[in-house]
Amino acid sequence: MKFAKLGATALTSMLAGMAMLGTVSAETFRLSHNTGDTTTWHKGAEKFNELLKEATGGEMEVRVFPNAQLSGGDQMKQAEMVSRGALDFVATSAINVTPLVPEMAVFSLPYLYSSYDEVDATTEGAAGDRMEEIMLEHNIVVLAWGENGFREVTNNARPIKTPEDMKGLKMRVAGPMYIDVMNALGANPQQMQWTETFTALQQGVVDGQENPIGAVIIPQRVYEVQKYLTTWHYSYDPIFLGVSKKLWDSWDEDTRAKVQKAATEAMDYQKQITREDTEKGIAFLREKGMEIYEPSAEEIGAFREATKPAFDTWAAKVGDELVKTFQDSISGSN
Ligand code: X2X
């Protein structure tokens, strides 16, 4: 609409009309996430904006900032900013929160999960509730769980079929727990921002990385700079949509209900498209020239065995009781 072309009177009456419809008082919140604008993370965040706008008749909207722009490119800093109310919303994955809330590493313990049913039993059950309580102690309200996914390993040196194949590989990792896992496998891990990883792979600064297929590897075109992928499913990484407690506390019941509903639906959608894209993903990656290795149950067992020291170290860090809460939800689902 071109205001310049409207007469003053027309403009005044139009603004009055908008005020009656409640559109003038629109409040825009900021949502940060740490992947690119092609990912399912971004689509889930945009869906949240869409649903929230709809539910509030345009009174509330969310501007989505990808690539951890709002935290100066530091993907681990987003949670801390939401925690102190410097950021409104965040969509990020568990591993990024571990510097602030070490317990969040529980989700990604190597080989904790072996299916989506097990994952859903935790995020939708007592385990998820417990994590939400812990996050709330850090002033982050977890509105809903979405999915980054099972993290698969890629590299440019050789096909990974056994733990021995990992030896000596320079691996980019996202967070502290994965450093220990890579060390257990004899690889050389290096912690690096996700936004810097594509170039590092391209230039051979590192040989490989690990990320989920549907949420990240495909939309961020990792296949353009990586030759080999092994579906070892070694670590699950959820994402969540969170809001600062400060902001949440400022809303009345009705507003909270609308925010909650939009968040739940947006993350359900995000999880669904992530699973669909992951399922179709292997064929797509083969078409793009990647060599995919799908290990057998027995071969997976060897990776589980080799990463056990890192599981034990981090189970102790997050606390045995929390691990047991997760394991109980998991065994209840089988
Ligand atoms: O940095 C990564 O690897 C990513 C995008 O998966 C996370 O945020 C953990």
py3Dmol code that shows the C-alpha trace and the ligand (Angstrom):
import py3Dmol

protein = """\
ATOM      1  CA  MET A   1       0.000   0.000   0.000  1.00  0.00           C
ATOM      2  CA  LYS A   2       1.404   3.368  -0.926  1.00  0.00           C
ATOM      3  CA  PHE A   3       0.573   5.841   1.836  1.00  0.00           C
ATOM      4  CA  ALA A   4       2.118   8.703  -0.132  1.00  0.00           C
ATOM      5  CA  LYS A   5      -0.613   8.428  -2.700  1.00  0.00           C
ATOM      6  CA  LEU A   6      -3.429   8.675  -0.175  1.00  0.00           C
ATOM      7  CA  GLY A   7      -4.854  11.967   1.010  1.00  0.00           C
ATOM      8  CA  ALA A   8      -4.481  12.868   4.682  1.00  0.00           C
ATOM      9  CA  THR A   9      -8.153  12.245   5.432  1.00  0.00           C
ATOM     10  CA  ALA A  10      -8.190   8.905   3.723  1.00  0.00           C
ATOM     11  CA  LEU A  11      -5.102   7.889   5.648  1.00  0.00           C
ATOM     12  CA  THR A  12      -6.588   8.942   8.975  1.00  0.00           C
ATOM     13  CA  SER A  13      -9.779   7.006   8.450  1.00  0.00           C
ATOM     14  CA  MET A  14      -7.883   4.003   7.246  1.00  0.00           C
ATOM     15  CA  LEU A  15      -5.719   3.992  10.372  1.00  0.00           C
ATOM     16  CA  ALA A  16      -8.830   4.314  12.518  1.00  0.00           C
ATOM     17  CA  GLY A  17     -10.302   1.323  10.714  1.00  0.00           C
ATOM     18  CA  MET A  18      -7.151  -0.697  11.305  1.00  0.00           C
ATOM     19  CA  ALA A  19      -7.193   0.229  14.970  1.00  0.00           C
ATOM     20  CA  MET A  20     -10.744  -1.072  15.264  1.00  0.00           C
ATOM     21  CA  LEU A  21      -9.646  -4.338  13.717  1.00  0.00           C
ATOM     22  CA  GLY A  22      -6.820  -4.428  16.203  1.00  0.00           C
ATOM     23  CA  THR A  23      -4.104  -4.539  13.557  1.00  0.00           C
ATOM     24  CA  VAL A  24      -2.277  -1.383  14.574  1.00  0.00           C
ATOM     25  CA  SER A  25      -1.172  -2.741  17.923  1.00  0.00           C
ATOM     26  CA  ALA A  26       0.725  -5.650  16.317  1.00  0.00           C
ATOM     27  CA  GLU A  27       3.674  -6.673  18.402  1.00  0.00           C
ATOM     28  CA  THR A  28       6.658  -8.240  16.697  1.00  0.00           C
ATOM     29  CA  PHE A  29       8.819 -10.710  18.596  1.00  0.00           C
ATOM     30  CA  ARG A  30      12.217 -12.000  17.614  1.00  0.00           C
ATOM     31  CA  LEU A  31      12.980 -15.677  17.122  1.00  0.00           C
ATOM     32  CA  SER A  32      16.536 -16.905  16.699  1.00  0.00           C
ATOM     33  CA  HIS A  33      17.695 -20.201  15.259  1.00  0.00           C
ATOM     34  CA  ASN A  34      21.076 -21.412  14.140  1.00  0.00           C
ATOM     35  CA  THR A  35      20.639 -23.039  10.751  1.00  0.00           C
ATOM     36  CA  GLY A  36      20.054 -21.556   7.302  1.00  0.00           C
ATOM     37  CA  ASP A  37      16.734 -20.350   5.906  1.00  0.00           C
ATOM     38  CA  THR A  38      16.190 -23.502   3.821  1.00  0.00           C
ATOM     39  CA  THR A  39      16.007 -25.946   6.747  1.00  0.00           C
ATOM     40  CA  THR A  40      13.017 -27.545   8.432  1.00  0.00           C
ATOM     41  CA  TRP A  41      14.003 -25.536  11.537  1.00  0.00           C
ATOM     42  CA  HIS A  42      13.321 -22.373   9.589  1.00  0.00           C
ATOM     43  CA  LYS A  43      10.094 -23.731   8.106  1.00  0.00           C
ATOM     44  CA  GLY A  44       8.878 -24.686  11.572  1.00  0.00           C
ATOM     45  CA  ALA A  45       9.686 -21.206  12.884  1.00  0.00           C
ATOM     46  CA  GLU A  46       7.879 -19.550   9.967  1.00  0.00           C
ATOM     47  CA  LYS A  47       4.904 -21.828  10.558  1.00  0.00           C
ATOM     48  CA  PHE A  48       4.833 -20.646  14.176  1.00  0.00           C
ATOM     49  CA  ASN A  49       4.688 -17.038  13.007  1.00  0.00           C
ATOM     50  CA  GLU A  50       1.903 -17.848  10.572  1.00  0.00           C
ATOM     51  CA  LEU A  51      -0.190 -19.670  13.174  1.00  0.00           C
ATOM     52  CA  LEU A  52       0.359 -17.064  15.867  1.00  0.00           C
ATOM     53  CA  LYS A  53      -0.627 -14.233  13.550  1.00  0.00           C
ATOM     54  CA  GLU A  54      -3.743 -16.131  12.602  1.00  0.00           C
ATOM     55  CA  ALA A  55      -4.676 -16.944  16.207  1.00  0.00           C
ATOM     56  CA  THR A  56      -4.247 -13.350  17.381  1.00  0.00           C
ATOM     57  CA  GLY A  57      -5.828 -11.630  14.402  1.00  0.00           C
ATOM     58  CA  GLY A  58      -2.441 -10.153  13.551  1.00  0.00           C
ATOM     59  CA  GLU A  59      -1.758  -8.759  17.018  1.00  0.00           C
ATOM     60  CA  MET A  60       1.290 -10.931  17.562  1.00  0.00           C
ATOM     61  CA  GLU A  61       3.902 -11.837  15.012  1.00  0.00           C
ATOM     62  CA  VAL A  62       7.340 -13.324  14.996  1.00  0.00           C
ATOM     63  CA  ARG A  63      10.319 -12.335  12.913  1.00  0.00           C
ATOM     64  CA  VAL A  64      12.606 -15.281  12.290  1.00  0.00           C
ATOM     65  CA  PHE A  65      16.388 -14.726  12.261  1.00  0.00           C
ATOM     66  CA  PRO A  66      18.426 -17.683  10.897  1.00  0.00           C
ATOM     67  CA  ASN A  67      22.141 -18.500  11.250  1.00  0.00           C
ATOM     68  CA  ALA A  68      22.383 -17.368  14.889  1.00  0.00           C
ATOM     69  CA  GLN A  69      22.553 -13.764  13.656  1.00  0.00           C
ATOM     70  CA  LEU A  70      21.107 -12.397  16.873  1.00  0.00           C
ATOM     71  CA  SER A  71      23.781 -13.991  19.022  1.00  0.00           C
ATOM     72  CA  GLY A  72      26.681 -12.761  16.895  1.00  0.00           C
ATOM     73  CA  GLY A  73      26.969 -16.088  15.094  1.00  0.00           C
ATOM     74  CA  ASP A  74      27.393 -18.049  18.329  1.00  0.00           C
ATOM     75  CA  GLN A  75      24.877 -20.902  18.262  1.00  0.00           C
ATOM     76  CA  MET A  76      25.480 -21.837  21.903  1.00  0.00           C
ATOM     77  CA  LYS A  77      24.738 -18.339  23.122  1.00  0.00           C
ATOM     78  CA  GLN A  78      21.110 -18.207  22.006  1.00  0.00           C
ATOM     79  CA  ALA A  79      19.756 -20.192  24.955  1.00  0.00           C
ATOM     80  CA  GLU A  80      21.596 -18.018  27.436  1.00  0.00           C
ATOM     81  CA  MET A  81      20.135 -14.882  25.800  1.00  0.00           C
ATOM     82  CA  VAL A  82      16.598 -16.258  26.023  1.00  0.00           C
ATOM     83  CA  SER A  83      17.287 -17.252  29.602  1.00  0.00           C
ATOM     84  CA  ARG A  84      17.981 -13.672  30.612  1.00  0.00           C
ATOM     85  CA  GLY A  85      15.217 -12.211  28.449  1.00  0.00           C
ATOM     86  CA  ALA A  86      17.530 -10.642  25.844  1.00  0.00           C
ATOM     87  CA  LEU A  87      15.851 -12.745  23.151  1.00  0.00           C
ATOM     88  CA  ASP A  88      12.133 -13.565  22.899  1.00  0.00           C
ATOM     89  CA  PHE A  89      12.014 -16.964  21.207  1.00  0.00           C
ATOM     90  CA  VAL A  90      14.558 -19.574  20.237  1.00  0.00           C
ATOM     91  CA  ALA A  91      14.388 -22.685  18.096  1.00  0.00           C
ATOM     92  CA  THR A  92      17.516 -24.663  18.727  1.00  0.00           C
ATOM     93  CA  SER A  93      18.655 -28.193  19.319  1.00  0.00           C
ATOM     94  CA  ALA A  94      19.481 -29.829  22.628  1.00  0.00           C
ATOM     95  CA  ILE A  95      23.237 -29.947  22.154  1.00  0.00           C
ATOM     96  CA  ASN A  96      23.395 -26.151  21.785  1.00  0.00           C
ATOM     97  CA  VAL A  97      21.917 -25.675  25.234  1.00  0.00           C
ATOM     98  CA  THR A  98      24.381 -27.913  27.081  1.00  0.00           C
ATOM     99  CA  PRO A  99      26.805 -25.127  28.105  1.00  0.00           C
ATOM    100  CA  LEU A 100      23.890 -23.530  30.014  1.00  0.00           C
ATOM    101  CA  VAL A 101      21.940 -26.668  30.916  1.00  0.00           C
ATOM    102  CA  PRO A 102      24.230 -29.732  30.861  1.00  0.00           C
ATOM    103  CA  GLU A 103      21.232 -32.015  31.484  1.00  0.00           C
ATOM    104  CA  MET A 104      20.051 -31.318  27.917  1.00  0.00           C
ATOM    105  CA  ALA A 105      22.827 -33.678  26.761  1.00  0.00           C
ATOM    106  CA  VAL A 106      20.724 -36.604  27.948  1.00  0.00           C
ATOM    107  CA  PHE A 107      18.781 -36.708  24.671  1.00  0.00           C
ATOM    108  CA  SER A 108      21.916 -37.130  22.622  1.00  0.00           C
ATOM    109  CA  LEU A 109      23.738 -39.774  24.650  1.00  0.00           C
ATOM    110  CA  PRO A 110      25.202 -42.157  22.075  1.00  0.00           C
ATOM    111  CA  TYR A 111      22.738 -44.877  21.149  1.00  0.00           C
ATOM    112  CA  LEU A 112      20.197 -43.973  23.818  1.00  0.00           C
ATOM    113  CA  TYR A 113      17.432 -44.375  21.240  1.00  0.00           C
ATOM    114  CA  SER A 114      16.877 -46.878  18.479  1.00  0.00           C
ATOM    115  CA  SER A 115      13.610 -45.656  16.947  1.00  0.00           C
ATOM    116  CA  TYR A 116      11.302 -42.683  16.513  1.00  0.00           C
ATOM    117  CA  ASP A 117       8.754 -44.405  18.765  1.00  0.00           C
ATOM    118  CA  GLU A 118      11.300 -44.343  21.562  1.00  0.00           C
ATOM    119  CA  VAL A 119      12.037 -40.677  20.882  1.00  0.00           C
ATOM    120  CA  ASP A 120       8.349 -39.763  20.966  1.00  0.00           C
ATOM    121  CA  ALA A 121       7.826 -41.719  24.176  1.00  0.00           C
ATOM    122  CA  THR A 122      10.351 -39.419  25.870  1.00  0.00           C
ATOM    123  CA  THR A 123       9.408 -36.037  24.405  1.00  0.00           C
ATOM    124  CA  GLU A 124       5.700 -36.733  24.929  1.00  0.00           C
ATOM    125  CA  GLY A 125       6.059 -38.342  28.351  1.00  0.00           C
ATOM    126  CA  ALA A 126       7.543 -37.976  31.820  1.00  0.00           C
ATOM    127  CA  ALA A 127      11.080 -37.529  30.465  1.00  0.00           C
ATOM    128  CA  GLY A 128      10.081 -34.515  28.375  1.00  0.00           C
ATOM    129  CA  ASP A 129       8.157 -33.057  31.335  1.00  0.00           C
ATOM    130  CA  ARG A 130      11.233 -33.395  33.547  1.00  0.00           C
ATOM    131  CA  MET A 131      13.421 -31.633  30.967  1.00  0.00           C
ATOM    132  CA  GLU A 132      10.866 -28.824  30.705  1.00  0.00           C
ATOM    133  CA  GLU A 133      11.067 -28.344  34.486  1.00  0.00           C
ATOM    134  CA  ILE A 134      14.840 -28.194  34.340  1.00  0.00           C
ATOM    135  CA  MET A 135      14.736 -25.671  31.488  1.00  0.00           C
ATOM    136  CA  LEU A 136      12.243 -23.544  33.420  1.00  0.00           C
ATOM    137  CA  GLU A 137      14.723 -23.345  36.294  1.00  0.00           C
ATOM    138  CA  HIS A 138      16.912 -21.550  33.731  1.00  0.00           C
ATOM    139  CA  ASN A 139      14.057 -19.214  32.779  1.00  0.00           C
ATOM    140  CA  ILE A 140      13.352 -20.854  29.438  1.00  0.00           C
ATOM    141  CA  VAL A 141       9.800 -22.050  28.793  1.00  0.00           C
ATOM    142  CA  VAL A 142       9.932 -25.004  26.396  1.00  0.00           C
ATOM    143  CA  LEU A 143       6.714 -24.697  24.400  1.00  0.00           C
ATOM    144  CA  ALA A 144       7.140 -27.736  22.178  1.00  0.00           C
ATOM    145  CA  TRP A 145       9.661 -30.296  20.987  1.00  0.00           C
ATOM    146  CA  GLY A 146      10.547 -30.566  17.318  1.00  0.00           C
ATOM    147  CA  GLU A 147      13.224 -32.543  15.543  1.00  0.00           C
ATOM    148  CA  ASN A 148      16.743 -32.125  14.282  1.00  0.00           C
ATOM    149  CA  GLY A 149      16.973 -35.910  14.083  1.00  0.00           C
ATOM    150  CA  PHE A 150      19.339 -38.846  14.193  1.00  0.00           C
ATOM    151  CA  ARG A 151      22.773 -37.517  13.397  1.00  0.00           C
ATOM    152  CA  GLU A 152      24.617 -39.323  10.580  1.00  0.00           C
ATOM    153  CA  VAL A 153      28.310 -39.116   9.829  1.00  0.00           C
ATOM    154  CA  THR A 154      29.735 -37.795   6.559  1.00  0.00           C
ATOM    155  CA  ASN A 155      33.330 -37.366   5.401  1.00  0.00           C
ATOM    156  CA  ASN A 156      35.589 -37.098   2.403  1.00  0.00           C
ATOM    157  CA  ALA A 157      38.270 -39.638   3.249  1.00  0.00           C
ATOM    158  CA  ARG A 158      36.615 -43.073   3.162  1.00  0.00           C
ATOM    159  CA  PRO A 159      33.419 -45.035   3.786  1.00  0.00           C
ATOM    160  CA  ILE A 160      32.842 -45.537   7.522  1.00  0.00           C
ATOM    161  CA  LYS A 161      31.879 -49.144   8.229  1.00  0.00           C
ATOM    162  CA  THR A 162      33.548 -49.847  11.551  1.00  0.00           C
ATOM    163  CA  PRO A 163      34.713 -47.748  14.515  1.00  0.00           C
ATOM    164  CA  GLU A 164      38.301 -48.199  13.257  1.00  0.00           C
ATOM    165  CA  ASP A 165      37.403 -46.265  10.103  1.00  0.00           C
ATOM    166  CA  MET A 166      36.931 -43.146  12.253  1.00  0.00           C
ATOM    167  CA  LYS A 167      40.534 -43.168  13.459  1.00  0.00           C
ATOM    168  CA  GLY A 168      42.432 -40.004  12.728  1.00  0.00           C
ATOM    169  CA  LEU A 169      39.597 -38.269  10.865  1.00  0.00           C
ATOM    170  CA  LYS A 170      39.313 -34.541  11.501  1.00  0.00           C
ATOM    171  CA  MET A 171      35.692 -34.113  12.526  1.00  0.00           C
ATOM    172  CA  ARG A 172      33.745 -30.916  12.997  1.00  0.00           C
ATOM    173  CA  VAL A 173      31.412 -31.214  15.997  1.00  0.00           C
ATOM    174  CA  ALA A 174      28.766 -28.911  17.445  1.00  0.00           C
ATOM    175  CA  GLY A 175      29.189 -29.351  21.160  1.00  0.00           C
ATOM    176  CA  PRO A 176      31.163 -30.713  24.090  1.00  0.00           C
ATOM    177  CA  MET A 177      29.569 -34.143  24.339  1.00  0.00           C
ATOM    178  CA  TYR A 178      30.389 -34.927  20.736  1.00  0.00           C
ATOM    179  CA  ILE A 179      34.023 -34.123  21.404  1.00  0.00           C
ATOM    180  CA  ASP A 180      34.100 -36.986  23.893  1.00  0.00           C
ATOM    181  CA  VAL A 181      32.268 -39.309  21.516  1.00  0.00           C
ATOM    182  CA  MET A 182      34.702 -38.573  18.696  1.00  0.00           C
ATOM    183  CA  ASN A 183      37.656 -39.034  21.009  1.00  0.00           C
ATOM    184  CA  ALA A 184      36.266 -42.412  22.068  1.00  0.00           C
ATOM    185  CA  LEU A 185      36.311 -43.365  18.381  1.00  0.00           C
ATOM    186  CA  GLY A 186      39.872 -42.164  17.891  1.00  0.00           C
ATOM    187  CA  ALA A 187      38.874 -39.260  15.608  1.00  0.00           C
ATOM    188  CA  ASN A 188      40.188 -35.704  15.970  1.00  0.00           C
ATOM    189  CA  PRO A 189      37.205 -33.537  16.887  1.00  0.00           C
ATOM    190  CA  GLN A 190      37.075 -29.813  16.489  1.00  0.00           C
ATOM    191  CA  GLN A 191      34.222 -27.686  17.815  1.00  0.00           C
ATOM    192  CA  MET A 192      33.007 -25.202  15.227  1.00  0.00           C
ATOM    193  CA  GLN A 193      29.962 -23.045  14.517  1.00  0.00           C
ATOM    194  CA  TRP A 194      27.567 -24.639  12.089  1.00  0.00           C
ATOM    195  CA  THR A 195      27.614 -21.522   9.902  1.00  0.00           C
ATOM    196  CA  GLU A 196      31.374 -21.971   9.385  1.00  0.00           C
ATOM    197  CA  THR A 197      31.239 -25.676   8.659  1.00  0.00           C
ATOM    198  CA  PHE A 198      30.374 -25.722   4.959  1.00  0.00           C
ATOM    199  CA  THR A 199      33.463 -23.683   4.080  1.00  0.00           C
ATOM    200  CA  ALA A 200      35.635 -25.731   6.436  1.00  0.00           C
ATOM    201  CA  LEU A 201      34.519 -28.926   4.679  1.00  0.00           C
ATOM    202  CA  GLN A 202      34.968 -27.374   1.260  1.00  0.00           C
ATOM    203  CA  GLN A 203      38.490 -26.228   2.044  1.00  0.00           C
ATOM    204  CA  GLY A 204      39.455 -29.462   3.757  1.00  0.00           C
ATOM    205  CA  VAL A 205      40.039 -27.851   7.152  1.00  0.00           C
ATOM    206  CA  VAL A 206      38.090 -30.836   8.461  1.00  0.00           C
ATOM    207  CA  ASP A 207      37.378 -34.187   6.796  1.00  0.00           C
ATOM    208  CA  GLY A 208      33.878 -34.675   8.064  1.00  0.00           C
ATOM    209  CA  GLN A 209      30.923 -33.729  10.208  1.00  0.00           C
ATOM    210  CA  GLU A 210      27.738 -35.285  11.551  1.00  0.00           C
ATOM    211  CA  ASN A 211      24.185 -33.995  11.192  1.00  0.00           C
ATOM    212  CA  PRO A 212      20.674 -35.230  10.495  1.00  0.00           C
ATOM    213  CA  ILE A 213      19.705 -35.876   6.869  1.00  0.00           C
ATOM    214  CA  GLY A 214      16.285 -34.240   6.521  1.00  0.00           C
ATOM    215  CA  ALA A 215      16.713 -31.240   8.791  1.00  0.00           C
ATOM    216  CA  VAL A 216      20.252 -30.203   7.848  1.00  0.00           C
ATOM    217  CA  ILE A 217      22.353 -32.304   5.426  1.00  0.00           C
ATOM    218  CA  ILE A 218      19.952 -31.936   2.499  1.00  0.00           C
ATOM    219  CA  PRO A 219      18.653 -28.365   2.908  1.00  0.00           C
ATOM    220  CA  GLN A 220      22.168 -27.088   3.643  1.00  0.00           C
ATOM    221  CA  ARG A 221      23.630 -28.997   0.674  1.00  0.00           C
ATOM    222  CA  VAL A 222      26.299 -30.822   2.641  1.00  0.00           C
ATOM    223  CA  TYR A 223      26.322 -33.391  -0.208  1.00  0.00           C
ATOM    224  CA  GLU A 224      28.071 -30.826  -2.389  1.00  0.00           C
ATOM    225  CA  VAL A 225      31.176 -30.970  -0.201  1.00  0.00           C
ATOM    226  CA  GLN A 226      31.051 -34.519   1.235  1.00  0.00           C
ATOM    227  CA  LYS A 227      31.421 -37.876  -0.493  1.00  0.00           C
ATOM    228  CA  TYR A 228      30.605 -40.567   2.113  1.00  0.00           C
ATOM    229  CA  LEU A 229      27.693 -40.933   4.506  1.00  0.00           C
ATOM    230  CA  THR A 230      27.043 -43.703   7.020  1.00  0.00           C
ATOM    231  CA  THR A 231      23.618 -44.085   8.624  1.00  0.00           C
ATOM    232  CA  TRP A 232      24.970 -45.002  12.033  1.00  0.00           C
ATOM    233  CA  HIS A 233      22.128 -43.213  13.926  1.00  0.00           C
ATOM    234  CA  TYR A 234      24.549 -42.628  16.796  1.00  0.00           C
ATOM    235  CA  SER A 235      22.912 -39.682  18.488  1.00  0.00           C
ATOM    236  CA  TYR A 236      19.466 -38.163  18.476  1.00  0.00           C
ATOM    237  CA  ASP A 237      19.074 -34.400  18.654  1.00  0.00           C
ATOM    238  CA  PRO A 238      15.676 -32.805  19.325  1.00  0.00           C
ATOM    239  CA  ILE A 239      14.956 -29.164  18.712  1.00  0.00           C
ATOM    240  CA  PHE A 240      12.554 -27.172  20.827  1.00  0.00           C
ATOM    241  CA  LEU A 241      10.693 -23.920  20.505  1.00  0.00           C
ATOM    242  CA  GLY A 242      11.299 -21.901  23.644  1.00  0.00           C
ATOM    243  CA  VAL A 243      10.310 -18.496  24.963  1.00  0.00           C
ATOM    244  CA  SER A 244      11.898 -16.392  27.689  1.00  0.00           C
ATOM    245  CA  LYS A 245      10.139 -16.800  31.028  1.00  0.00           C
ATOM    246  CA  LYS A 246      10.148 -13.064  31.408  1.00  0.00           C
ATOM    247  CA  LEU A 247       8.029 -12.648  28.297  1.00  0.00           C
ATOM    248  CA  TRP A 248       5.818 -15.643  29.103  1.00  0.00           C
ATOM    249  CA  ASP A 249       5.078 -14.251  32.578  1.00  0.00           C
ATOM    250  CA  SER A 250       4.020 -10.938  31.047  1.00  0.00           C
ATOM    251  CA  TRP A 251       1.115 -12.568  29.156  1.00  0.00           C
ATOM    252  CA  ASP A 252      -2.390 -13.329  30.352  1.00  0.00           C
ATOM    253  CA  GLU A 253      -3.851 -16.847  30.191  1.00  0.00           C
ATOM    254  CA  ASP A 254      -5.541 -16.282  26.871  1.00  0.00           C
ATOM    255  CA  THR A 255      -2.357 -15.085  25.166  1.00  0.00           C
ATOM    256  CA  ARG A 256      -0.366 -17.963  26.624  1.00  0.00           C
ATOM    257  CA  ALA A 257      -2.900 -20.453  25.315  1.00  0.00           C
ATOM    258  CA  LYS A 258      -2.625 -18.988  21.821  1.00  0.00           C
ATOM    259  CA  VAL A 259       1.180 -18.997  21.870  1.00  0.00           C
ATOM    260  CA  GLN A 260       1.216 -22.549  23.204  1.00  0.00           C
ATOM    261  CA  LYS A 261      -1.179 -23.857  20.563  1.00  0.00           C
ATOM    262  CA  ALA A 262       0.695 -22.201  17.707  1.00  0.00           C
ATOM    263  CA  ALA A 263       3.990 -23.597  19.017  1.00  0.00           C
ATOM    264  CA  THR A 264       2.656 -27.144  19.403  1.00  0.00           C
ATOM    265  CA  GLU A 265       1.203 -27.155  15.909  1.00  0.00           C
ATOM    266  CA  ALA A 266       4.299 -25.593  14.370  1.00  0.00           C
ATOM    267  CA  MET A 267       6.630 -28.152  15.949  1.00  0.00           C
ATOM    268  CA  ASP A 268       4.319 -31.046  14.983  1.00  0.00           C
ATOM    269  CA  TYR A 269       4.530 -29.794  11.425  1.00  0.00           C
ATOM    270  CA  GLN A 270       8.299 -29.354  11.670  1.00  0.00           C
ATOM    271  CA  LYS A 271       8.753 -32.880  12.998  1.00  0.00           C
ATOM    272  CA  GLN A 272       6.548 -34.336  10.271  1.00  0.00           C
ATOM    273  CA  ILE A 273       8.373 -32.668   7.365  1.00  0.00           C
ATOM    274  CA  THR A 274      11.727 -33.549   8.928  1.00  0.00           C
ATOM    275  CA  ARG A 275      10.813 -37.244   9.084  1.00  0.00           C
ATOM    276  CA  GLU A 276       9.433 -37.195   5.527  1.00  0.00           C
ATOM    277  CA  ASP A 277      12.539 -35.489   4.151  1.00  0.00           C
ATOM    278  CA  THR A 278      14.784 -37.899   6.042  1.00  0.00           C
ATOM    279  CA  GLU A 279      12.967 -40.923   4.658  1.00  0.00           C
ATOM    280  CA  LYS A 280      13.255 -39.704   1.069  1.00  0.00           C
ATOM    281  CA  GLY A 281      16.733 -38.404   1.756  1.00  0.00           C
ATOM    282  CA  ILE A 282      18.949 -41.439   1.203  1.00  0.00           C
ATOM    283  CA  ALA A 283      17.766 -41.867  -2.393  1.00  0.00           C
ATOM    284  CA  PHE A 284      18.189 -38.151  -3.007  1.00  0.00           C
ATOM    285  CA  LEU A 285      21.741 -38.135  -1.647  1.00  0.00           C
ATOM    286  CA  ARG A 286      22.679 -41.136  -3.820  1.00  0.00           C
ATOM    287  CA  GLU A 287      21.361 -39.274  -6.836  1.00  0.00           C
ATOM    288  CA  LYS A 288      23.584 -36.372  -5.860  1.00  0.00           C
ATOM    289  CA  GLY A 289      26.575 -38.684  -5.950  1.00  0.00           C
ATOM    290  CA  MET A 290      27.109 -39.496  -2.297  1.00  0.00           C
ATOM    291  CA  GLU A 291      28.207 -42.988  -1.405  1.00  0.00           C
ATOM    292  CA  ILE A 292      25.883 -44.163   1.368  1.00  0.00           C
ATOM    293  CA  TYR A 293      26.685 -46.995   3.729  1.00  0.00           C
ATOM    294  CA  GLU A 294      23.844 -48.454   5.788  1.00  0.00           C
ATOM    295  CA  PRO A 295      25.374 -50.533   8.583  1.00  0.00           C
ATOM    296  CA  SER A 296      23.712 -53.737   9.807  1.00  0.00           C
ATOM    297  CA  ALA A 297      22.416 -54.127  13.369  1.00  0.00           C
ATOM    298  CA  GLU A 298      25.626 -55.949  14.222  1.00  0.00           C
ATOM    299  CA  GLU A 299      27.824 -53.193  12.800  1.00  0.00           C
ATOM    300  CA  ILE A 300      25.787 -50.610  14.716  1.00  0.00           C
ATOM    301  CA  GLY A 301      26.469 -52.690  17.826  1.00  0.00           C
ATOM    302  CA  ALA A 302      30.200 -52.160  17.299  1.00  0.00           C
ATOM    303  CA  PHE A 303      29.704 -48.365  17.204  1.00  0.00           C
ATOM    304  CA  ARG A 304      27.561 -48.563  20.326  1.00  0.00           C
ATOM    305  CA  GLU A 305      30.283 -50.493  22.103  1.00  0.00           C
ATOM    306  CA  ALA A 306      33.028 -48.100  20.997  1.00  0.00           C
ATOM    307  CA  THR A 307      31.133 -44.988  22.132  1.00  0.00           C
ATOM    308  CA  LYS A 308      30.182 -46.440  25.527  1.00  0.00           C
ATOM    309  CA  PRO A 309      32.909 -44.550  27.434  1.00  0.00           C
ATOM    310  CA  ALA A 310      31.382 -41.245  26.263  1.00  0.00           C
ATOM    311  CA  PHE A 311      27.903 -42.472  27.198  1.00  0.00           C
ATOM    312  CA  ASP A 312      29.114 -43.279  30.712  1.00  0.00           C
ATOM    313  CA  THR A 313      30.945 -39.969  31.169  1.00  0.00           C
ATOM    314  CA  TRP A 314      27.915 -37.961  30.089  1.00  0.00           C
ATOM    315  CA  ALA A 315      25.357 -40.114  31.890  1.00  0.00           C
ATOM    316  CA  ALA A 316      27.260 -39.210  35.062  1.00  0.00           C
ATOM    317  CA  LYS A 317      27.245 -35.525  34.094  1.00  0.00           C
ATOM    318  CA  VAL A 318      23.508 -35.335  33.441  1.00  0.00           C
ATOM    319  CA  GLY A 319      22.774 -37.533  36.459  1.00  0.00           C
ATOM    320  CA  ASP A 320      21.769 -41.178  36.742  1.00  0.00           C
ATOM    321  CA  GLU A 321      18.258 -40.322  37.837  1.00  0.00           C
ATOM    322  CA  LEU A 322      17.561 -38.320  34.681  1.00  0.00           C
ATOM    323  CA  VAL A 323      19.039 -41.047  32.484  1.00  0.00           C
ATOM    324  CA  LYS A 324      16.785 -43.549  34.230  1.00  0.00           C
ATOM    325  CA  THR A 325      13.710 -41.369  33.643  1.00  0.00           C
ATOM    326  CA  PHE A 326      14.572 -41.417  29.936  1.00  0.00           C
ATOM    327  CA  GLN A 327      15.320 -45.131  29.860  1.00  0.00           C
ATOM    328  CA  ASP A 328      12.019 -45.877  31.621  1.00  0.00           C
ATOM    329  CA  SER A 329      10.053 -43.900  29.033  1.00  0.00           C
ATOM    330  CA  ILE A 330      11.982 -45.692  26.296  1.00  0.00           C
ATOM    331  CA  SER A 331      11.399 -49.195  27.605  1.00  0.00           C
ATOM    332  CA  GLY A 332       7.727 -48.355  28.192  1.00  0.00           C
ATOM    333  CA  SER A 333       7.379 -47.719  24.469  1.00  0.00           C
ATOM    334  CA  ASN A 334       8.665 -51.144  23.396  1.00  0.00           C
TER     335      ASN A 334
END
"""
ligand_1 = """\
9
X2X
O 25.536 -27.338 14.579
C 24.950 -28.361 14.225
O 25.535 -29.389 13.900
C 23.450 -28.366 14.252
C 22.923 -27.428 13.225
O 22.947 -29.638 14.032
C 23.090 -27.977 15.602
O 22.593 -26.932 15.864
C 23.451 -28.925 16.667
"""
view = py3Dmol.view(width=600, height=400)
view.addModel(protein, "pdb")
view.setStyle({"model": 0}, {"cartoon": {"style": "trace"}})
view.addModel(ligand_1, "xyz")
view.setStyle({"model": 1}, {"stick": {}})
view.zoomTo()
view.show()
